[in-house]
């Protein structure tokens, strides 16, 4: 008989980009399920505050400042997790960013940052997590927080969208690799539309533009994405949800 995620023993869950927004909401949601939570991000002060909040919920927490553009920092994080709790059971590849930097006129460094964080760091974290999962019973779950931009290309967002199309391809590629290896590890992605986070301000370099984006109709909230992640994790062992596409009801594309 298949068992649900609720019946599994306490899991070690790593959430990248957890200092705010979707990542913080996911960490808070999974902490309520009794999981051991590992959070990483670049902003130490916000990371520390989230760790305190989670500990106040009686969660077991590891927090580490990590620049995901630096592979050695990622590897140190995984070493710490292994030394503390034996490895990762669930990886939430949430860290990501976007810049409005078109292909015709954009700056190379902005492109490089998007590709290194959204694609390369995701690959490195995935490789290390799969290694742990195969050592810990050949089960587990990799979840990529992707974007509706993995399914269509918004104006002025071609390079960002390309990074999310890469995530879409990597999700299916990993699924095929895991099946070929006769592994029970699952892989899924979540592709949200507009979510009220810091993303629009950073993408447009404008608080006014962000208010315009998020004020045109009721948009998704970080907790909505956290619930989608829990839905993925709560499925029976024989059910693997490949991708969840979710938009605000009034979003056009």
N, C-alpha and C positions, 0 to 999 in steps of 0.2 A: 504494500500500500504506500502511495506517495505521501510524504509529509509536507506540511507547509513550513514557511520560514519561521512562524511563531513557535514551532515545536523544536527548532534547532537549539543547541546549546549557545551560550553567550558568544557572540561573534566579535571579531576585531574589525572595525570599520574605519577606513581612511577616507577623509573628505579633503580634497585639495581646494585651494581658494576659499577657505572657510571663514575668513575674517568678517564677511558681511553678506548681505543679499541672500542668494539661493544657497550658497554653501553653508552659511550660518543656520539657515532654516532647516536644511537637511540634517545637520549635526544635532540640532535641538530635537527634531522629530524622532530620529533614531535613538537618541539618548532615552526617550520615553519608553522604548522597547527593551531597555536593559542592555543594549550593546555597549561594548568598550569603544570609545570614540577617539580617533586620532585626527587632529586638525592641524593643517599647515597653511601658511600664507606668508606674504612679505611684511605685513603691518603688525609688528609685535604687540603694540598697545591694544589693538582690537582683538588680536588673538588671545591675549591674556584675559581680556574682559569676557570673551566667550567661554574660555576655559573655566573661569570662576562661575559663570552662570550655569554651566553644565554640572560642575561639581556641587553647586547648590541644589541641583536636581538629583543628587546622589549618583551621578554618572562617574564612571572611571574614565579619565581623560589623559591623553598625552597631547601636548601642544608644542609645535616646533616651528620657528621662523625658517622659511625655505624660499629661496629664489629658484623657481622652476626652470629658469634658463641656464642654471648651473647643475650639470649632471652630478657632480660630486656632492652637492647638497641634497639632492634626491636620494642618492645612495646612502648617505649618512642617516637620513630619516628612516629608510627601510631597515638599516642596521639597528637603529634604536628600537624600532617596533619589534624586530626579531628578538633582540636581547631582553625586552620587557615582557612581551606577550606571545612570542613564538612565531609571529608573522601576521599577514593580512588575510582576512576571510572575505571582505567586501571592499572594493575600491570604487569610490565615486569620483570620477575625473570631472570635477566641476570647474576648475580654474580655466579661465579664458578671457579674452579681451578683444575689442575691435577698435579700429581706427578708420575714420573716413578718409582713406588715402587711395584714390583711384589709380588704376593701372597706368593711365596716360601721364599723370602728374604727381603721383605719390612719392613719398620719401622711403628710401630703401630701409632705413632703420625701423620705421613703423611696420613695414611689411615683415621684416625679420622678426620683430617681437611677436607679431601675431602667429607666424608660422612656428616659432620656437615654443611658445606657450601652448597654443591651441592644438598643435600637431606633435611636435617632437617630444615635449614633456609628457604629453598623454601617452605616447608610445613607450617612453622609458618607465613611467609609473606602471603601465599595463604589464610590461615584461617582468618587472620585479614582483608585482602582485601575483601574476600567474605562477611564477616560480614558487612563491610561498604556498599558494593554494594547492599546487601539485604535491607539495611536501606534506600538506595538512589534510590529506584525504581525497585530493583530486576533485574537490567541490569548491564552490564559491561563486561570486558574482561580480562582474565588471560592469559598471554603469557609466556611460559617457553623457554628460550634460551638453547636448549639441544645440541646435537652433533650427527654426524654420528656414533660416538661410542655408541649411544643408539641402533644401528641397526646392528653393527658387532663389533667384539672384536679385536683391534689391538694388535700386539706383545708388551709384557711388560706393557700393559695398562689394565689388567683385573680388577683391583679394581676401577680405574677411570671409565672404561666402565660400571662396575656394578652400579656406582652411576648414570650414565646417563640412563641405563636400568631402574633404579628406577624412574627417571623423566618420562620416557615413560609410565610406569605403572601408575604413579600418574596422568598423563594427562588424560588417559582413565578412571581411577577411579573417578576423579573429574567430568568428563563429565557425568558419570552414576549417581553420587550423585546429581548433579544439575538437571538432567532430572527427577529424582525421587522426587525432591523438587519442580518441576514445575517452575523452574527458567529460566529466559531469559539470564542469565549470560553465556558467551561463554568461552571456554578454548581451547587453541591451543599451539603448540610448533613449534620451528624452529630448525632444525638439520643441522648445517653447517659442511662441510668438512674443509679443510685447510683455515684458515683466517689469514691474516697477522696482528697479535697482539703480545702481550708479552707472549702468552701462550706457544709457543714452547721453548722459552728461559727458562721459569720457569720449564716446564715439564722435559726438558733435562738437566737443570742446565748448559747450555752452549749457549753462543751467537753464537759461530761457528756452532753448530748443528742447531740452529734456522735459520741461514742464509742458511744452506744447505737445510732445509725443505722448506723454502719459496722461494728458488732460483731455484728449479728444474723445475718449470713451473709457468705460471701466476696463482696466487692463489686469493681467494676471498679477498675483502677489507671490513672493518667494515661497510662502507656505503651500501654495497650489502645486508648485513643482516638487516640494518635499513630499506631498501626498502621492504624487505620481511615482516618485522613487519608492515610497513604501509599498505602493501597489505592486511594483515589479518584484520587490523582495518578498512579498507575502504570497506569491504564487506557489502552488505545489511543485515538487521537484521535477515533474515531467512537463511543466509548462514554462516556456521561454518566450517572453514578449520581446520582439525584436526592436521596435521603435514606437514611442508614443509621440504623436504630433498633437500639440494643444495650443490653441489660440484664444485670445479674448473673443467672446461671441461676436462682437461688432468689428473685429479686424478683417480687412478686405482680403489680404494676401498672406 
